[in-house]
Amino acid sequence: MHEAKIDKILSVKKPAGFSTYDLIRIFKRETHFTGRIGHGGSLDPFATGVVLLLLGEATSKFEAIKDWEKVYLAGIRLGASSTTEDAVGEIKITEDKNKPTISKSMIEKTLQGFTGTIEQKVPYFSAAKHEGVPLYKLAKKGIAVEKRKTVNISNIELLNLKWPLLTIRVFCSGGVYIRQLAHDIGEKLGCGGFLYFLERERVGEFTLKDCFTIEDFKNKGFLRSISGINS
């Protein structure tokens, strides 16, 4: 029996500890899908949330998806720094957690300064390349390559502040490094900060409630069931 041709955007909730490419490998292994497959934007392994798998002709939509609005729920650990700007790196406490010196009004003003079209530094530990070599590979060798890019952040909502954890929601275009944003917010506040947790809540019109899970891939007939999903 031949596999039906499937040209779809499949919204999947990525759990923590898996890379975007892990999702692709698991999908192919569990469903035996043999067509073309790609993704609509990766997530770091420690992050969770919406990842779009592009099946068949939907792989041609990658460039368009980059322009779709992304929404992230992010936790920033203030008063500390990380070598990788997230919870995976080596952590250094820079301010006593029992002595909160940052007010809500200071944070709101700081967040406002990161909205609009801004120049953002590309993290040293990222997959961006310098002369064909990923920056994270260079960083592991102690080579720090400075790169910057223009990105757009339409809004940042302050959801909660309970020192030393700041929770925000970020509305942005593709290409924004939330890890770098967390680091920069901490630097601007003068206390340091790193990305403590991250969940992508939405990509375009695809939200968490629309997502399939890795467990769904294991269901017999899954490919047949998704053939009716509109992309």
C-alpha positions in Angstrom: 0.0 0.0 0.0 1.5 3.4 -1.1 1.7 6.3 1.4 -0.8 9.0 0.6 0.7 12.3 -0.5 0.5 14.7 2.4 1.2 18.4 2.1 0.4 19.8 5.5 1.6 22.1 8.3 1.5 20.0 11.4 1.5 21.8 14.8 3.3 19.8 17.5 3.9 20.6 21.2 7.6 20.0 21.8 8.4 18.8 25.3 11.5 19.9 27.2 14.7 17.8 26.5 14.0 17.3 22.8 15.4 19.2 19.9 13.3 20.2 16.9 15.2 17.6 14.8 14.3 15.0 17.5 10.7 15.7 16.7 11.3 15.2 13.0 13.2 11.9 13.6 10.5 10.6 16.0 7.7 11.5 13.6 9.4 9.7 10.7 10.2 6.7 12.9 6.7 6.3 14.4 4.6 7.1 11.3 7.0 5.8 8.6 6.4 9.0 6.7 8.7 9.0 3.6 7.9 12.4 2.1 9.7 15.7 2.4 9.7 17.1 5.9 11.1 20.3 7.5 10.1 22.7 10.3 8.8 26.3 10.6 11.4 27.5 13.1 13.3 25.5 15.7 13.2 25.7 19.5 16.1 25.1 21.9 15.9 21.6 23.6 15.2 23.1 27.1 12.2 25.1 25.7 8.7 23.8 25.2 5.8 24.7 22.9 4.6 25.0 19.3 6.8 23.6 16.6 5.4 23.5 13.0 6.4 20.4 11.1 6.2 21.0 7.3 5.2 18.0 5.3 5.5 17.6 1.5 4.8 20.8 -0.4 4.4 22.7 2.9 8.2 22.8 3.2 8.0 25.7 0.6 6.3 27.8 3.2 9.3 28.2 5.4 10.2 31.7 4.3 6.6 32.9 4.7 6.4 31.4 8.2 9.4 33.4 9.3 7.2 36.5 9.0 4.3 35.1 11.1 3.9 36.5 14.6 5.3 34.3 17.4 4.2 34.5 21.0 6.5 33.3 23.8 6.0 32.9 27.6 9.3 33.5 29.2 10.7 33.4 32.7 13.8 35.5 33.4 15.9 34.8 36.5 17.1 38.2 37.6 20.2 38.8 39.8 22.2 36.1 38.0 24.0 35.4 34.7 24.6 32.3 32.6 27.4 31.5 30.2 24.8 30.4 27.6 22.2 33.0 28.6 19.8 30.2 29.7 19.4 27.7 32.5 21.7 25.2 30.7 24.9 27.2 31.2 27.1 27.9 34.1 25.2 30.1 36.5 26.7 33.0 38.6 24.7 34.9 41.2 25.2 38.6 40.7 22.8 40.1 43.3 21.5 38.7 46.6 18.1 37.2 46.0 17.0 38.5 49.4 17.6 42.1 48.4 15.3 43.0 45.5 16.2 46.4 44.2 14.2 46.4 41.0 10.7 48.0 41.0 7.8 47.0 38.7 7.9 50.5 37.2 11.6 50.2 36.3 10.9 46.8 34.6 7.9 48.2 32.6 10.0 51.1 31.4 12.9 48.7 30.5 10.6 46.3 28.6 9.2 49.2 26.6 12.7 50.0 25.4 13.0 46.6 23.8 9.9 46.9 21.6 9.8 48.0 18.0 12.5 47.4 15.4 15.7 46.9 17.3 19.3 45.6 16.7 19.8 42.4 18.6 23.1 40.7 19.3 23.2 37.1 18.1 24.0 34.8 21.1 27.5 33.2 21.0 25.8 29.9 21.7 23.5 29.8 18.7 23.3 27.9 15.4 24.0 31.1 13.4 27.1 30.7 11.3 30.4 32.6 10.8 32.3 31.5 7.7 30.2 28.4 7.6 30.8 27.4 11.2 28.0 27.5 13.8 28.7 30.1 16.5 28.1 27.6 19.3 31.0 25.5 18.0 33.3 28.5 18.0 32.1 29.5 21.5 32.9 26.1 22.9 36.5 26.7 21.7 36.5 30.1 23.4 36.1 32.0 20.2 33.4 34.8 20.6 32.2 36.1 17.2 30.1 39.3 17.4 27.1 39.4 15.1 24.0 41.5 15.2 20.6 41.4 13.3 17.6 43.6 13.0 14.4 42.1 14.6 11.0 43.3 15.5 9.2 42.9 18.9 5.7 44.3 18.8 4.9 44.0 22.5 6.3 42.7 25.8 3.7 42.1 28.6 4.9 42.0 32.2 2.9 39.1 33.7 4.5 38.6 37.1 7.4 39.8 39.2 8.3 37.8 42.3 12.0 38.4 42.9 14.1 37.0 41.5 11.8 35.6 38.8 10.3 37.9 36.1 7.6 36.4 33.8 6.9 38.1 30.5 5.0 37.4 27.3 6.7 38.4 24.1 5.0 39.1 20.7 7.5 39.2 17.9 8.5 38.3 14.4 10.6 35.3 13.5 14.3 35.5 14.2 14.2 37.0 17.7 16.5 35.3 20.2 14.5 35.2 23.5 17.7 34.1 25.4 19.4 37.2 24.2 16.4 39.3 25.1 16.4 37.9 28.6 20.1 38.6 29.0 19.8 42.2 27.6 16.8 43.0 29.9 18.9 41.9 32.9 21.8 44.0 31.8 19.6 47.0 31.3 18.2 46.6 34.8 21.7 46.5 36.1 21.3 43.2 37.9 22.0 40.6 35.2 19.5 38.0 34.1 19.2 34.8 32.1 16.3 32.8 30.5 15.0 30.5 33.1 12.1 28.9 31.1 10.6 29.3 27.7 7.4 28.2 26.0 6.3 29.1 22.5 2.5 29.6 22.8 1.7 30.5 19.2 3.1 30.7 15.6 0.7 32.6 13.3 -2.7 31.1 14.0 -1.3 27.8 15.4 -1.6 27.7 19.2 -0.8 25.2 21.9 -4.4 23.9 21.9 -4.1 23.0 18.2 -1.0 20.9 18.8 -0.5 17.2 18.5 2.0 15.4 20.8 4.8 12.8 20.3 2.4 10.2 21.8 -0.1 11.0 19.0 2.5 9.9 16.4 2.4 6.4 17.8 -1.3 6.0 17.1 -2.0 3.6 14.3 -3.4 5.4 11.3 -2.1 8.8 12.4 -1.0 9.8 8.9 -4.4 8.9 7.5 -6.1 11.0 10.3 -4.1 14.1 9.5 -4.7 14.0 5.8 -7.9 16.0 6.4 -6.1 18.8 8.2 -6.0 22.1 6.3 -2.7 23.8 6.0 
